[in-house]
Amino acid sequence: MLTLEDYLHNLRGKGFLFQEDAIGFIYFGKHYTSADDELIKTAIELTLKAQKTFDGSFYVSLLETFTKHQLKTRKDAIRFVKENRLLAI
């Protein structure tokens, strides 16, 4: 499993360039919610899919939702998003 740093590096390689404030939001969300890397990466992925760019407040809100509902895995998070029609994915 990729670490968060490796995941961000891979995204950079695919052309997703994160500004310093975006990286700050990513790590702020991680520490604020105490979410593990799998949920962090899922929240980043879904933010990029929904917003077509990184939106820090959207990402933190999504991450808060995941942790509030005690979701632990990527699969759980995606199922939750689909079942609750939070995003069109």
PyMOL Python script that loads the backbone (N, CA, C, O; Angstrom):
from pymol import cmd

cmd.read_pdbstr("""\
ATOM      1  N   MET A   1       0.841  -1.181   0.000  1.00  0.00           N
ATOM      2  CA  MET A   1       0.000   0.000   0.000  1.00  0.00           C
ATOM      3  C   MET A   1       0.885   1.242   0.000  1.00  0.00           C
ATOM      4  O   MET A   1       1.855   1.330   0.753  1.00  0.00           O
ATOM      5  N   LEU A   2       0.538   2.189  -0.847  1.00  0.00           N
ATOM      6  CA  LEU A   2       1.310   3.421  -0.945  1.00  0.00           C
ATOM      7  C   LEU A   2       1.103   4.308   0.274  1.00  0.00           C
ATOM      8  O   LEU A   2      -0.004   4.420   0.801  1.00  0.00           O
ATOM      9  N   THR A   3       2.182   4.929   0.708  1.00  0.00           N
ATOM     10  CA  THR A   3       2.048   5.939   1.758  1.00  0.00           C
ATOM     11  C   THR A   3       1.420   7.182   1.136  1.00  0.00           C
ATOM     12  O   THR A   3       1.334   7.294  -0.087  1.00  0.00           O
ATOM     13  N   LEU A   4       0.991   8.095   1.959  1.00  0.00           N
ATOM     14  CA  LEU A   4       0.419   9.337   1.465  1.00  0.00           C
ATOM     15  C   LEU A   4       1.436  10.094   0.610  1.00  0.00           C
ATOM     16  O   LEU A   4       1.092  10.621  -0.448  1.00  0.00           O
ATOM     17  N   GLU A   5       2.662  10.145   1.064  1.00  0.00           N
ATOM     18  CA  GLU A   5       3.700  10.843   0.293  1.00  0.00           C
ATOM     19  C   GLU A   5       3.903  10.212  -1.076  1.00  0.00           C
ATOM     20  O   GLU A   5       4.016  10.920  -2.077  1.00  0.00           O
ATOM     21  N   ASP A   6       3.950   8.873  -1.128  1.00  0.00           N
ATOM     22  CA  ASP A   6       4.101   8.173  -2.405  1.00  0.00           C
ATOM     23  C   ASP A   6       2.908   8.441  -3.315  1.00  0.00           C
ATOM     24  O   ASP A   6       3.070   8.633  -4.520  1.00  0.00           O
ATOM     25  N   TYR A   7       1.719   8.453  -2.738  1.00  0.00           N
ATOM     26  CA  TYR A   7       0.503   8.715  -3.499  1.00  0.00           C
ATOM     27  C   TYR A   7       0.551  10.114  -4.119  1.00  0.00           C
ATOM     28  O   TYR A   7       0.248  10.281  -5.301  1.00  0.00           O
ATOM     29  N   LEU A   8       0.925  11.105  -3.331  1.00  0.00           N
ATOM     30  CA  LEU A   8       1.030  12.470  -3.846  1.00  0.00           C
ATOM     31  C   LEU A   8       2.097  12.566  -4.932  1.00  0.00           C
ATOM     32  O   LEU A   8       1.920  13.273  -5.924  1.00  0.00           O
ATOM     33  N   HIS A   9       3.189  11.860  -4.741  1.00  0.00           N
ATOM     34  CA  HIS A   9       4.257  11.837  -5.750  1.00  0.00           C
ATOM     35  C   HIS A   9       3.736  11.226  -7.061  1.00  0.00           C
ATOM     36  O   HIS A   9       4.018  11.738  -8.144  1.00  0.00           O
ATOM     37  N   ASN A  10       2.981  10.139  -6.952  1.00  0.00           N
ATOM     38  CA  ASN A  10       2.405   9.512  -8.145  1.00  0.00           C
ATOM     39  C   ASN A  10       1.434  10.448  -8.853  1.00  0.00           C
ATOM     40  O   ASN A  10       1.413  10.507 -10.082  1.00  0.00           O
ATOM     41  N   LEU A  11       0.635  11.175  -8.090  1.00  0.00           N
ATOM     42  CA  LEU A  11      -0.289  12.132  -8.704  1.00  0.00           C
ATOM     43  C   LEU A  11       0.463  13.242  -9.432  1.00  0.00           C
ATOM     44  O   LEU A  11       0.059  13.673 -10.512  1.00  0.00           O
ATOM     45  N   ARG A  12       1.553  13.698  -8.835  1.00  0.00           N
ATOM     46  CA  ARG A  12       2.384  14.709  -9.507  1.00  0.00           C
ATOM     47  C   ARG A  12       2.887  14.182 -10.834  1.00  0.00           C
ATOM     48  O   ARG A  12       2.918  14.905 -11.829  1.00  0.00           O
ATOM     49  N   GLY A  13       3.284  12.906 -10.844  1.00  0.00           N
ATOM     50  CA  GLY A  13       3.757  12.276 -12.073  1.00  0.00           C
ATOM     51  C   GLY A  13       2.683  12.181 -13.136  1.00  0.00           C
ATOM     52  O   GLY A  13       2.991  12.100 -14.325  1.00  0.00           O
ATOM     53  N   LYS A  14       1.424  12.190 -12.722  1.00  0.00           N
ATOM     54  CA  LYS A  14       0.295  12.137 -13.655  1.00  0.00           C
ATOM     55  C   LYS A  14      -0.196  13.528 -14.046  1.00  0.00           C
ATOM     56  O   LYS A  14      -1.176  13.660 -14.780  1.00  0.00           O
ATOM     57  N   GLY A  15       0.484  14.565 -13.556  1.00  0.00           N
ATOM     58  CA  GLY A  15       0.140  15.921 -13.941  1.00  0.00           C
ATOM     59  C   GLY A  15      -0.668  16.715 -12.940  1.00  0.00           C
ATOM     60  O   GLY A  15      -1.013  17.865 -13.210  1.00  0.00           O
ATOM     61  N   PHE A  16      -0.984  16.134 -11.781  1.00  0.00           N
ATOM     62  CA  PHE A  16      -1.695  16.877 -10.750  1.00  0.00           C
ATOM     63  C   PHE A  16      -0.670  17.620  -9.902  1.00  0.00           C
ATOM     64  O   PHE A  16       0.030  17.023  -9.084  1.00  0.00           O
ATOM     65  N   LEU A  17      -0.596  18.919 -10.109  1.00  0.00           N
ATOM     66  CA  LEU A  17       0.370  19.723  -9.379  1.00  0.00           C
ATOM     67  C   LEU A  17      -0.337  20.414  -8.219  1.00  0.00           C
ATOM     68  O   LEU A  17      -1.227  21.241  -8.419  1.00  0.00           O
ATOM     69  N   PHE A  18       0.068  20.069  -7.030  1.00  0.00           N
ATOM     70  CA  PHE A  18      -0.535  20.638  -5.835  1.00  0.00           C
ATOM     71  C   PHE A  18       0.284  21.838  -5.381  1.00  0.00           C
ATOM     72  O   PHE A  18       1.508  21.769  -5.269  1.00  0.00           O
ATOM     73  N   GLN A  19      -0.417  22.941  -5.122  1.00  0.00           N
ATOM     74  CA  GLN A  19       0.237  24.117  -4.574  1.00  0.00           C
ATOM     75  C   GLN A  19       0.532  23.851  -3.100  1.00  0.00           C
ATOM     76  O   GLN A  19       0.002  22.911  -2.507  1.00  0.00           O
ATOM     77  N   GLU A  20       1.376  24.682  -2.529  1.00  0.00           N
ATOM     78  CA  GLU A  20       1.763  24.501  -1.127  1.00  0.00           C
ATOM     79  C   GLU A  20       0.560  24.530  -0.188  1.00  0.00           C
ATOM     80  O   GLU A  20       0.514  23.781   0.787  1.00  0.00           O
ATOM     81  N   ASP A  21      -0.420  25.399  -0.483  1.00  0.00           N
ATOM     82  CA  ASP A  21      -1.602  25.462   0.389  1.00  0.00           C
ATOM     83  C   ASP A  21      -2.425  24.173   0.300  1.00  0.00           C
ATOM     84  O   ASP A  21      -3.036  23.769   1.289  1.00  0.00           O
ATOM     85  N   ALA A  22      -2.453  23.525  -0.861  1.00  0.00           N
ATOM     86  CA  ALA A  22      -3.167  22.257  -1.012  1.00  0.00           C
ATOM     87  C   ALA A  22      -2.505  21.172  -0.170  1.00  0.00           C
ATOM     88  O   ALA A  22      -3.185  20.399   0.504  1.00  0.00           O
ATOM     89  N   ILE A  23      -1.194  21.119  -0.211  1.00  0.00           N
ATOM     90  CA  ILE A  23      -0.455  20.146   0.608  1.00  0.00           C
ATOM     91  C   ILE A  23      -0.736  20.417   2.083  1.00  0.00           C
ATOM     92  O   ILE A  23      -0.892  19.486   2.874  1.00  0.00           O
ATOM     93  N   GLY A  24      -0.798  21.687   2.444  1.00  0.00           N
ATOM     94  CA  GLY A  24      -1.120  22.058   3.821  1.00  0.00           C
ATOM     95  C   GLY A  24      -2.501  21.562   4.227  1.00  0.00           C
ATOM     96  O   GLY A  24      -2.678  21.045   5.330  1.00  0.00           O
ATOM     97  N   PHE A  25      -3.495  21.720   3.328  1.00  0.00           N
ATOM     98  CA  PHE A  25      -4.844  21.226   3.615  1.00  0.00           C
ATOM     99  C   PHE A  25      -4.857  19.708   3.762  1.00  0.00           C
ATOM    100  O   PHE A  25      -5.540  19.171   4.633  1.00  0.00           O
ATOM    101  N   ILE A  26      -4.110  19.024   2.919  1.00  0.00           N
ATOM    102  CA  ILE A  26      -4.066  17.566   2.980  1.00  0.00           C
ATOM    103  C   ILE A  26      -3.569  17.108   4.346  1.00  0.00           C
ATOM    104  O   ILE A  26      -4.183  16.252   4.983  1.00  0.00           O
ATOM    105  N   TYR A  27      -2.464  17.679   4.788  1.00  0.00           N
ATOM    106  CA  TYR A  27      -1.900  17.266   6.081  1.00  0.00           C
ATOM    107  C   TYR A  27      -2.712  17.813   7.260  1.00  0.00           C
ATOM    108  O   TYR A  27      -2.787  17.177   8.311  1.00  0.00           O
ATOM    109  N   PHE A  28      -3.316  18.984   7.087  1.00  0.00           N
ATOM    110  CA  PHE A  28      -4.217  19.496   8.126  1.00  0.00           C
ATOM    111  C   PHE A  28      -5.377  18.518   8.324  1.00  0.00           C
ATOM    112  O   PHE A  28      -5.703  18.159   9.455  1.00  0.00           O
ATOM    113  N   GLY A  29      -5.998  18.089   7.223  1.00  0.00           N
ATOM    114  CA  GLY A  29      -7.106  17.142   7.300  1.00  0.00           C
ATOM    115  C   GLY A  29      -6.698  15.836   7.942  1.00  0.00           C
ATOM    116  O   GLY A  29      -7.454  15.248   8.715  1.00  0.00           O
ATOM    117  N   LYS A  30      -5.505  15.386   7.622  1.00  0.00           N
ATOM    118  CA  LYS A  30      -5.006  14.132   8.205  1.00  0.00           C
ATOM    119  C   LYS A  30      -4.893  14.257   9.724  1.00  0.00           C
ATOM    120  O   LYS A  30      -5.336  13.373  10.458  1.00  0.00           O
ATOM    121  N   HIS A  31      -4.310  15.334  10.185  1.00  0.00           N
ATOM    122  CA  HIS A  31      -4.117  15.515  11.627  1.00  0.00           C
ATOM    123  C   HIS A  31      -5.417  15.883  12.340  1.00  0.00           C
ATOM    124  O   HIS A  31      -5.657  15.436  13.461  1.00  0.00           O
ATOM    125  N   TYR A  32      -6.247  16.686  11.703  1.00  0.00           N
ATOM    126  CA  TYR A  32      -7.506  17.133  12.292  1.00  0.00           C
ATOM    127  C   TYR A  32      -8.465  15.964  12.515  1.00  0.00           C
ATOM    128  O   TYR A  32      -9.163  15.916  13.528  1.00  0.00           O
ATOM    129  N   THR A  33      -8.499  15.017  11.565  1.00  0.00           N
ATOM    130  CA  THR A  33      -9.442  13.903  11.657  1.00  0.00           C
ATOM    131  C   THR A  33      -8.809  12.618  12.187  1.00  0.00           C
ATOM    132  O   THR A  33      -9.518  11.671  12.528  1.00  0.00           O
ATOM    133  N   SER A  34      -7.503  12.583  12.256  1.00  0.00           N
ATOM    134  CA  SER A  34      -6.769  11.370  12.644  1.00  0.00           C
ATOM    135  C   SER A  34      -7.073  10.190  11.718  1.00  0.00           C
ATOM    136  O   SER A  34      -6.996   9.031  12.127  1.00  0.00           O
ATOM    137  N   ALA A  35      -7.413  10.497  10.489  1.00  0.00           N
ATOM    138  CA  ALA A  35      -7.712   9.455   9.503  1.00  0.00           C
ATOM    139  C   ALA A  35      -6.417   8.797   9.045  1.00  0.00           C
ATOM    140  O   ALA A  35      -5.350   9.412   9.063  1.00  0.00           O
ATOM    141  N   ASP A  36      -6.528   7.550   8.640  1.00  0.00           N
ATOM    142  CA  ASP A  36      -5.341   6.872   8.126  1.00  0.00           C
ATOM    143  C   ASP A  36      -5.143   7.217   6.650  1.00  0.00           C
ATOM    144  O   ASP A  36      -6.009   7.820   6.015  1.00  0.00           O
ATOM    145  N   ASP A  37      -3.995   6.825   6.126  1.00  0.00           N
ATOM    146  CA  ASP A  37      -3.630   7.190   4.754  1.00  0.00           C
ATOM    147  C   ASP A  37      -4.631   6.699   3.717  1.00  0.00           C
ATOM    148  O   ASP A  37      -4.848   7.373   2.710  1.00  0.00           O
ATOM    149  N   GLU A  38      -5.245   5.542   3.940  1.00  0.00           N
ATOM    150  CA  GLU A  38      -6.194   5.018   2.958  1.00  0.00           C
ATOM    151  C   GLU A  38      -7.394   5.956   2.788  1.00  0.00           C
ATOM    152  O   GLU A  38      -7.825   6.213   1.664  1.00  0.00           O
ATOM    153  N   LEU A  39      -7.932   6.463   3.895  1.00  0.00           N
ATOM    154  CA  LEU A  39      -9.054   7.401   3.798  1.00  0.00           C
ATOM    155  C   LEU A  39      -8.608   8.746   3.244  1.00  0.00           C
ATOM    156  O   LEU A  39      -9.345   9.385   2.493  1.00  0.00           O
ATOM    157  N   ILE A  40      -7.423   9.173   3.606  1.00  0.00           N
ATOM    158  CA  ILE A  40      -6.878  10.438   3.091  1.00  0.00           C
ATOM    159  C   ILE A  40      -6.775  10.359   1.569  1.00  0.00           C
ATOM    160  O   ILE A  40      -7.220  11.262   0.860  1.00  0.00           O
ATOM    161  N   LYS A  41      -6.189   9.280   1.078  1.00  0.00           N
ATOM    162  CA  LYS A  41      -6.023   9.109  -0.377  1.00  0.00           C
ATOM    163  C   LYS A  41      -7.376   9.027  -1.071  1.00  0.00           C
ATOM    164  O   LYS A  41      -7.543   9.565  -2.166  1.00  0.00           O
ATOM    165  N   THR A  42      -8.340   8.360  -0.448  1.00  0.00           N
ATOM    166  CA  THR A  42      -9.682   8.264  -1.035  1.00  0.00           C
ATOM    167  C   THR A  42     -10.340   9.636  -1.090  1.00  0.00           C
ATOM    168  O   THR A  42     -10.973   9.978  -2.089  1.00  0.00           O
ATOM    169  N   ALA A  43     -10.200  10.418  -0.036  1.00  0.00           N
ATOM    170  CA  ALA A  43     -10.774  11.766  -0.020  1.00  0.00           C
ATOM    171  C   ALA A  43     -10.119  12.645  -1.080  1.00  0.00           C
ATOM    172  O   ALA A  43     -10.801  13.447  -1.719  1.00  0.00           O
ATOM    173  N   ILE A  44      -8.820  12.512  -1.278  1.00  0.00           N
ATOM    174  CA  ILE A  44      -8.131  13.275  -2.322  1.00  0.00           C
ATOM    175  C   ILE A  44      -8.668  12.853  -3.688  1.00  0.00           C
ATOM    176  O   ILE A  44      -9.017  13.701  -4.510  1.00  0.00           O
ATOM    177  N   GLU A  45      -8.734  11.554  -3.926  1.00  0.00           N
ATOM    178  CA  GLU A  45      -9.219  11.030  -5.211  1.00  0.00           C
ATOM    179  C   GLU A  45     -10.632  11.535  -5.516  1.00  0.00           C
ATOM    180  O   GLU A  45     -10.899  12.016  -6.617  1.00  0.00           O
ATOM    181  N   LEU A  46     -11.528  11.424  -4.546  1.00  0.00           N
ATOM    182  CA  LEU A  46     -12.911  11.843  -4.769  1.00  0.00           C
ATOM    183  C   LEU A  46     -13.028  13.354  -4.930  1.00  0.00           C
ATOM    184  O   LEU A  46     -13.868  13.838  -5.688  1.00  0.00           O
ATOM    185  N   THR A  47     -12.194  14.091  -4.225  1.00  0.00           N
ATOM    186  CA  THR A  47     -12.176  15.552  -4.391  1.00  0.00           C
ATOM    187  C   THR A  47     -11.773  15.915  -5.807  1.00  0.00           C
ATOM    188  O   THR A  47     -12.405  16.760  -6.441  1.00  0.00           O
ATOM    189  N   LEU A  48     -10.722  15.281  -6.304  1.00  0.00           N
ATOM    190  CA  LEU A  48     -10.261  15.568  -7.668  1.00  0.00           C
ATOM    191  C   LEU A  48     -11.308  15.169  -8.703  1.00  0.00           C
ATOM    192  O   LEU A  48     -11.506  15.882  -9.686  1.00  0.00           O
ATOM    193  N   LYS A  49     -11.977  14.042  -8.493  1.00  0.00           N
ATOM    194  CA  LYS A  49     -13.010  13.602  -9.432  1.00  0.00           C
ATOM    195  C   LYS A  49     -14.216  14.542  -9.421  1.00  0.00           C
ATOM    196  O   LYS A  49     -14.763  14.867 -10.475  1.00  0.00           O
ATOM    197  N   ALA A  50     -14.621  14.972  -8.246  1.00  0.00           N
ATOM    198  CA  ALA A  50     -15.816  15.813  -8.128  1.00  0.00           C
ATOM    199  C   ALA A  50     -15.557  17.263  -8.520  1.00  0.00           C
ATOM    200  O   ALA A  50     -16.398  17.896  -9.159  1.00  0.00           O
ATOM    201  N   GLN A  51     -14.401  17.786  -8.141  1.00  0.00           N
ATOM    202  CA  GLN A  51     -14.117  19.211  -8.330  1.00  0.00           C
ATOM    203  C   GLN A  51     -13.245  19.507  -9.555  1.00  0.00           C
ATOM    204  O   GLN A  51     -13.134  20.656  -9.983  1.00  0.00           O
ATOM    205  N   LYS A  52     -12.631  18.465 -10.110  1.00  0.00           N
ATOM    206  CA  LYS A  52     -11.714  18.596 -11.259  1.00  0.00           C
ATOM    207  C   LYS A  52     -10.429  19.349 -10.917  1.00  0.00           C
ATOM    208  O   LYS A  52      -9.581  19.587 -11.777  1.00  0.00           O
ATOM    209  N   THR A  53     -10.309  19.711  -9.667  1.00  0.00           N
ATOM    210  CA  THR A  53      -9.113  20.347  -9.123  1.00  0.00           C
ATOM    211  C   THR A  53      -9.149  20.094  -7.621  1.00  0.00           C
ATOM    212  O   THR A  53     -10.151  19.606  -7.098  1.00  0.00           O
ATOM    213  N   PHE A  54      -8.071  20.421  -6.930  1.00  0.00           N
ATOM    214  CA  PHE A  54      -8.085  20.192  -5.487  1.00  0.00           C
ATOM    215  C   PHE A  54      -8.726  21.371  -4.787  1.00  0.00           C
ATOM    216  O   PHE A  54      -8.273  22.508  -4.921  1.00  0.00           O
ATOM    217  N   ASP A  55      -9.780  21.097  -4.042  1.00  0.00           N
ATOM    218  CA  ASP A  55     -10.488  22.097  -3.247  1.00  0.00           C
ATOM    219  C   ASP A  55     -10.324  21.688  -1.787  1.00  0.00           C
ATOM    220  O   ASP A  55     -10.936  20.722  -1.331  1.00  0.00           O
ATOM    221  N   GLY A  56      -9.503  22.424  -1.066  1.00  0.00           N
ATOM    222  CA  GLY A  56      -9.155  22.060   0.300  1.00  0.00           C
ATOM    223  C   GLY A  56     -10.337  21.947   1.235  1.00  0.00           C
ATOM    224  O   GLY A  56     -10.402  21.011   2.032  1.00  0.00           O
ATOM    225  N   SER A  57     -11.278  22.881   1.158  1.00  0.00           N
ATOM    226  CA  SER A  57     -12.418  22.828   2.071  1.00  0.00           C
ATOM    227  C   SER A  57     -13.334  21.650   1.734  1.00  0.00           C
ATOM    228  O   SER A  57     -13.895  21.030   2.637  1.00  0.00           O
ATOM    229  N   PHE A  58     -13.488  21.340   0.461  1.00  0.00           N
ATOM    230  CA  PHE A  58     -14.285  20.183   0.053  1.00  0.00           C
ATOM    231  C   PHE A  58     -13.642  18.903   0.581  1.00  0.00           C
ATOM    232  O   PHE A  58     -14.323  18.031   1.121  1.00  0.00           O
ATOM    233  N   TYR A  59     -12.328  18.804   0.419  1.00  0.00           N
ATOM    234  CA  TYR A  59     -11.574  17.638   0.883  1.00  0.00           C
ATOM    235  C   TYR A  59     -11.717  17.435   2.391  1.00  0.00           C
ATOM    236  O   TYR A  59     -11.984  16.322   2.844  1.00  0.00           O
ATOM    237  N   VAL A  60     -11.543  18.498   3.167  1.00  0.00           N
ATOM    238  CA  VAL A  60     -11.639  18.384   4.627  1.00  0.00           C
ATOM    239  C   VAL A  60     -13.061  17.997   5.027  1.00  0.00           C
ATOM    240  O   VAL A  60     -13.244  17.173   5.923  1.00  0.00           O
ATOM    241  N   SER A  61     -14.057  18.573   4.383  1.00  0.00           N
ATOM    242  CA  SER A  61     -15.444  18.236   4.679  1.00  0.00           C
ATOM    243  C   SER A  61     -15.729  16.765   4.375  1.00  0.00           C
ATOM    244  O   SER A  61     -16.391  16.085   5.158  1.00  0.00           O
ATOM    245  N   LEU A  62     -15.237  16.283   3.256  1.00  0.00           N
ATOM    246  CA  LEU A  62     -15.411  14.885   2.890  1.00  0.00           C
ATOM    247  C   LEU A  62     -14.722  13.976   3.903  1.00  0.00           C
ATOM    248  O   LEU A  62     -15.284  12.968   4.332  1.00  0.00           O
ATOM    249  N   LEU A  63     -13.519  14.338   4.273  1.00  0.00           N
ATOM    250  CA  LEU A  63     -12.767  13.556   5.257  1.00  0.00           C
ATOM    251  C   LEU A  63     -13.468  13.549   6.617  1.00  0.00           C
ATOM    252  O   LEU A  63     -13.507  12.519   7.291  1.00  0.00           O
ATOM    253  N   GLU A  64     -14.015  14.686   7.018  1.00  0.00           N
ATOM    254  CA  GLU A  64     -14.778  14.750   8.270  1.00  0.00           C
ATOM    255  C   GLU A  64     -15.989  13.819   8.207  1.00  0.00           C
ATOM    256  O   GLU A  64     -16.310  13.145   9.186  1.00  0.00           O
ATOM    257  N   THR A  65     -16.651  13.784   7.066  1.00  0.00           N
ATOM    258  CA  THR A  65     -17.801  12.901   6.891  1.00  0.00           C
ATOM    259  C   THR A  65     -17.384  11.447   7.032  1.00  0.00           C
ATOM    260  O   THR A  65     -18.067  10.662   7.690  1.00  0.00           O
ATOM    261  N   PHE A  66     -16.269  11.086   6.421  1.00  0.00           N
ATOM    262  CA  PHE A  66     -15.781   9.706   6.520  1.00  0.00           C
ATOM    263  C   PHE A  66     -15.507   9.314   7.968  1.00  0.00           C
ATOM    264  O   PHE A  66     -15.904   8.237   8.413  1.00  0.00           O
ATOM    265  N   THR A  67     -14.834  10.186   8.692  1.00  0.00           N
ATOM    266  CA  THR A  67     -14.479   9.843  10.070  1.00  0.00           C
ATOM    267  C   THR A  67     -15.696   9.901  10.995  1.00  0.00           C
ATOM    268  O   THR A  67     -15.799   9.107  11.930  1.00  0.00           O
ATOM    269  N   LYS A  68     -16.610  10.829  10.742  1.00  0.00           N
ATOM    270  CA  LYS A  68     -17.836  10.928  11.547  1.00  0.00           C
ATOM    271  C   LYS A  68     -18.641   9.628  11.463  1.00  0.00           C
ATOM    272  O   LYS A  68     -19.243   9.189  12.443  1.00  0.00           O
ATOM    273  N   HIS A  69     -18.638   9.034  10.288  1.00  0.00           N
ATOM    274  CA  HIS A  69     -19.391   7.795  10.070  1.00  0.00           C
ATOM    275  C   HIS A  69     -18.527   6.553  10.290  1.00  0.00           C
ATOM    276  O   HIS A  69     -18.929   5.438   9.957  1.00  0.00           O
ATOM    277  N   GLN A  70     -17.351   6.757  10.849  1.00  0.00           N
ATOM    278  CA  GLN A  70     -16.430   5.682  11.226  1.00  0.00           C
ATOM    279  C   GLN A  70     -16.088   4.746  10.071  1.00  0.00           C
ATOM    280  O   GLN A  70     -15.980   3.533  10.250  1.00  0.00           O
ATOM    281  N   LEU A  71     -15.920   5.325   8.889  1.00  0.00           N
ATOM    282  CA  LEU A  71     -15.508   4.542   7.722  1.00  0.00           C
ATOM    283  C   LEU A  71     -14.022   4.259   7.846  1.00  0.00           C
ATOM    284  O   LEU A  71     -13.256   5.131   8.255  1.00  0.00           O
ATOM    285  N   LYS A  72     -13.614   3.063   7.500  1.00  0.00           N
ATOM    286  CA  LYS A  72     -12.220   2.665   7.696  1.00  0.00           C
ATOM    287  C   LYS A  72     -11.471   2.373   6.396  1.00  0.00           C
ATOM    288  O   LYS A  72     -10.247   2.500   6.347  1.00  0.00           O
ATOM    289  N   THR A  73     -12.193   1.983   5.346  1.00  0.00           N
ATOM    290  CA  THR A  73     -11.518   1.566   4.116  1.00  0.00           C
ATOM    291  C   THR A  73     -11.997   2.392   2.930  1.00  0.00           C
ATOM    292  O   THR A  73     -13.023   3.070   2.992  1.00  0.00           O
ATOM    293  N   ARG A  74     -11.229   2.318   1.855  1.00  0.00           N
ATOM    294  CA  ARG A  74     -11.599   2.983   0.608  1.00  0.00           C
ATOM    295  C   ARG A  74     -12.942   2.455   0.128  1.00  0.00           C
ATOM    296  O   ARG A  74     -13.813   3.222  -0.284  1.00  0.00           O
ATOM    297  N   LYS A  75     -13.099   1.153   0.186  1.00  0.00           N
ATOM    298  CA  LYS A  75     -14.338   0.510  -0.255  1.00  0.00           C
ATOM    299  C   LYS A  75     -15.538   1.039   0.537  1.00  0.00           C
ATOM    300  O   LYS A  75     -16.580   1.346  -0.042  1.00  0.00           O
ATOM    301  N   ASP A  76     -15.387   1.142   1.862  1.00  0.00           N
ATOM    302  CA  ASP A  76     -16.463   1.676   2.702  1.00  0.00           C
ATOM    303  C   ASP A  76     -16.793   3.121   2.330  1.00  0.00           C
ATOM    304  O   ASP A  76     -17.963   3.497   2.254  1.00  0.00           O
ATOM    305  N   ALA A  77     -15.766   3.919   2.101  1.00  0.00           N
ATOM    306  CA  ALA A  77     -15.963   5.332   1.781  1.00  0.00           C
ATOM    307  C   ALA A  77     -16.679   5.501   0.443  1.00  0.00           C
ATOM    308  O   ALA A  77     -17.600   6.310   0.326  1.00  0.00           O
ATOM    309  N   ILE A  78     -16.263   4.752  -0.548  1.00  0.00           N
ATOM    310  CA  ILE A  78     -16.893   4.866  -1.861  1.00  0.00           C
ATOM    311  C   ILE A  78     -18.337   4.366  -1.803  1.00  0.00           C
ATOM    312  O   ILE A  78     -19.226   4.977  -2.398  1.00  0.00           O
ATOM    313  N   ARG A  79     -18.576   3.277  -1.101  1.00  0.00           N
ATOM    314  CA  ARG A  79     -19.940   2.775  -0.943  1.00  0.00           C
ATOM    315  C   ARG A  79     -20.811   3.832  -0.255  1.00  0.00           C
ATOM    316  O   ARG A  79     -21.941   4.080  -0.676  1.00  0.00           O
ATOM    317  N   PHE A  80     -20.283   4.449   0.799  1.00  0.00           N
ATOM    318  CA  PHE A  80     -21.022   5.477   1.529  1.00  0.00           C
ATOM    319  C   PHE A  80     -21.374   6.653   0.615  1.00  0.00           C
ATOM    320  O   PHE A  80     -22.507   7.135   0.623  1.00  0.00           O
ATOM    321  N   VAL A  81     -20.410   7.105  -0.161  1.00  0.00           N
ATOM    322  CA  VAL A  81     -20.628   8.233  -1.073  1.00  0.00           C
ATOM    323  C   VAL A  81     -21.709   7.887  -2.093  1.00  0.00           C
ATOM    324  O   VAL A  81     -22.582   8.707  -2.378  1.00  0.00           O
ATOM    325  N   LYS A  82     -21.652   6.675  -2.643  1.00  0.00           N
ATOM    326  CA  LYS A  82     -22.651   6.259  -3.638  1.00  0.00           C
ATOM    327  C   LYS A  82     -24.033   6.090  -3.008  1.00  0.00           C
ATOM    328  O   LYS A  82     -25.026   6.578  -3.547  1.00  0.00           O
ATOM    329  N   GLU A  83     -24.094   5.408  -1.879  1.00  0.00           N
ATOM    330  CA  GLU A  83     -25.386   5.156  -1.227  1.00  0.00           C
ATOM    331  C   GLU A  83     -26.081   6.446  -0.799  1.00  0.00           C
ATOM    332  O   GLU A  83     -27.307   6.544  -0.838  1.00  0.00           O
ATOM    333  N   ASN A  84     -25.290   7.424  -0.395  1.00  0.00           N
ATOM    334  CA  ASN A  84     -25.846   8.689   0.072  1.00  0.00           C
ATOM    335  C   ASN A  84     -25.879   9.760  -1.012  1.00  0.00           C
ATOM    336  O   ASN A  84     -26.262  10.905  -0.771  1.00  0.00           O
ATOM    337  N   ARG A  85     -25.470   9.361  -2.204  1.00  0.00           N
ATOM    338  CA  ARG A  85     -25.484  10.254  -3.383  1.00  0.00           C
ATOM    339  C   ARG A  85     -24.804  11.595  -3.092  1.00  0.00           C
ATOM    340  O   ARG A  85     -25.295  12.665  -3.450  1.00  0.00           O
ATOM    341  N   LEU A  86     -23.651  11.483  -2.424  1.00  0.00           N
ATOM    342  CA  LEU A  86     -22.899  12.702  -2.098  1.00  0.00           C
ATOM    343  C   LEU A  86     -22.172  13.264  -3.313  1.00  0.00           C
ATOM    344  O   LEU A  86     -21.990  14.475  -3.434  1.00  0.00           O
ATOM    345  N   LEU A  87     -21.761  12.381  -4.202  1.00  0.00           N
ATOM    346  CA  LEU A  87     -21.049  12.784  -5.405  1.00  0.00           C
ATOM    347  C   LEU A  87     -21.560  11.963  -6.585  1.00  0.00           C
ATOM    348  O   LEU A  87     -22.064  10.853  -6.414  1.00  0.00           O
ATOM    349  N   ALA A  88     -21.427  12.510  -7.748  1.00  0.00           N
ATOM    350  CA  ALA A  88     -21.793  11.769  -8.963  1.00  0.00           C
ATOM    351  C   ALA A  88     -20.541  11.054  -9.468  1.00  0.00           C
ATOM    352  O   ALA A  88     -19.818  11.564 -10.324  1.00  0.00           O
ATOM    353  N   ILE A  89     -20.302   9.862  -8.919  1.00  0.00           N
ATOM    354  CA  ILE A  89     -19.136   9.090  -9.360  1.00  0.00           C
ATOM    355  C   ILE A  89     -19.576   7.745  -9.911  1.00  0.00           C
ATOM    356  O   ILE A  89     -18.739   6.948 -10.334  1.00  0.00           O
TER     357      ILE A  89
END
""", "prot")
cmd.dss("prot")
cmd.show_as("cartoon", "prot")
cmd.util.cbc("prot")
cmd.orient("prot")
